[in-house]
Amino acid sequence: MPICRFSFSRRARPGRAAPPGVCARAAPPALLAAALFLAVPAPAAQAGEPYALSGRVVDVSDGDTLTLLAGRTRHRVRLASIDAPETGHGRRRPGQPFGQAARKALAELVAGRTLTLHCFERDRYERDVCDVPLADGRTANRAMVEAGLAWANRQGGGKYLRDEAIADLERRARERRLGLWRQAGAVAPWDWRWQCWDALENGRPTSIC
């Protein structure tokens, strides 16, 4: 294997390779430093710090999930602090009452709009978990709970409830019997996923769906 010799007297002409056995001139240190800087992921991605996502909402899957097109990248976004009634996904994953109403309400708030989201993390499904600010000063997260079309997300002892005001908005919607609170015995989505979906998929008896 030939040994590479550094030479600054025998340079390749532009557009031509360096002569055999001669290394191309090393890049200046400043250029190398810049290249290394650009290759390092953004601090927010490394440290889990809050970050912003700007783009156009191109799809709404259900009452708490949307797709944002940021440049050429599609981001699936989970609205932080809330959990909306589930929509159906086949015979073994039936939807909840008000699931479609919640999806339609979120679509009316955000579909087709260009927004800047305030995000906290990516969840285990690779979704960005975000607050979704609206032009009227509210967030879509709060608006959904305020209308009685989503719960404050109390899973995990409340560790997903980043916006404390949402719990009070849920209480007010309950008192006014708005949206899903018009029905008796409304089942929280996290209970529905376990007591209905998981039960049907694993052959356990269920009485809620």
N, C-alpha and C positions, 0 to 999 in steps of 0.2 A: 504494500500500500504506500503510495508516494507521500512524503512528508510535506505539509503545506508550509511554504516560506512566505513571510510577510515582506512585501516590497512596495515602496512608494515611488520607485523610478520606472517600473514597468506597469503602467495602468492600462486597463482595457479601454478601448474607445467606447463612446456611448453606443448602446445597442449591441455590443459584442461582449462575449464572455472573457474573463481574465485568462491569460495564457496558462497552460498546464503547469501545475505545481506552484502557482502564485495565487495567494488569497486576495480577494477583493478588499479594498480599504475598509477598515472597521467603521461602523457608524459612529458619529460624534456622540459623546456621553449624554449630552442634552437630549438628543433624539431617542436614544435608548431609554432614558428615564421617562420621556413622554409616552413611548410605546408601552412601557410597563404600567404606567398610570392608567392608560386607557383600557388595559387588559384586566385591571382589578375591578371586581363587581362593585356596584354602588354601595356606600356604607349602610343605607337603609336595608338593603337585601342581606348584608352580612350580619348586622346587629339587631335586626328585627325592629328597627325604629319606624315610626309612622312615615308614610310616603303618600304622594299624590299620583293619581291616574287621570289623564284627560283624554276624552274621546267621545265618540257618538254611540248611543245605545242602539244596538241593531237587533236585539232580541230580548224578550222577557219570558222566562221559562215558567215561573210561578210567582207567588206573592213576595218572595224574598230573594229571588235569583234573576240576574240579568246578564247580558253579554255586551261588553264595551269594546268597540273597535278603536284602538289607540295606534295611529299610524297604520301599519300593516299587521298588527298583532291583535288577535281577539283574546280578551280577558273575560273569563267567567267570574262574576262578582256575586258574593253572598252579602246581603245587607247585614251589617253588624247589629247586635243587641236585640234582634227580633226573630221570630219564627212564625211563618204564615201557614195556614191550613194547606195540607198536601194536595197536589193534583194527582190524578190517576196515572199509573204506569203499567198497564196490563192487568190481567185477571187477578194476579196475586198481590197487586199493589193498588187497590182501589183508592180513589180520591176521597177527601173529606168534604163534608158540607162547607160551602163558602170557599173551597179551593180555587174554583174557576173565577169566582167573583174577586178574590184577592189578586189573582194574576191579571185580570182585566183592569183593576184599579191601579196596580203598579204600572201597567203599560200606559194608561192614560196620563200618569204623572211623568214618565221618563222616556217612552219610546220615541226614537228619532231625534232626541235632543242631544246637544253637545254639552257635556258636563265635566266638571273637575271633581273627582271623588277623593275623599280623605280616608286613606286605608291604613290598616293596623298590622296585618300579617297575611300569609297564605295558609289556608287550612290543609288538612290531610288529603283533600280532594283537589288540591292545586287551585282553589278559588281564592281570589283576593277578597278579604273581609273588610268592608268599607262602610262609612257613612256617605250618603248620597245627597249633597246639598241641592236645594231647588231655588228657583229664582225668587220665590216669595219669602226666603229666609229660613224656612223650615228644612228639615231633611225628609227624604222619602221614607226613611226608617220611622221617624216620628209620625208622619202623615198616615202610614198604614195602621199603626197602633191606635192613633187618634180616631180613625174611622171604624174601629172595631173589626179590622181585617187581618190582624196579626197579634200574637202574644209577645210580651216581654220575654226574652229568652232566658229562662231560669235553669237551664240544664247545668249540671256540674256545680250546683250550689251557687249559681249566679256568676260564675267566672266569665261567661260570655256576654254579660250585661255591661257593656262599656259606657252606655249613656244612662245615667241614673234617672233622668227625667222620664224615660220610657215606662218605667213601672207605674208612675203616677198617671200617665196618659192611659195606660191599660185600665187602671182602677176607675177613672172617669168614664171610659167607654163602657165598662161593665155596668156602672151605675145608671147610665143612660140607655142601656140595652141596645147599643149600636152594633150593626153588622152581625158577626157570629154570636154575639152575646144575647141575641134574640132567642137562640135555641137553648133548651134546657140541657144541662149536662155536657157542655162543649168539652171535647177531648183535646188536650194539648198535642201539638204535632209530634213531640218527642215520645209521648205515650202511644200515639197512633202508630208510629213506626215500629214500636216494639209489640204492642198488644194486637195489632192488626197485621201489618206486613210481615213481621218476623214470624208470627204465629202461623199465618197461611203458608209461608215458604217452608216452614219446618213441621207442618202437620199438627200443630197444637190447637186445641179448641179456642175459639174466640167469640165473644158476644158483642163486640163493638163495631164490627164491619161485615 
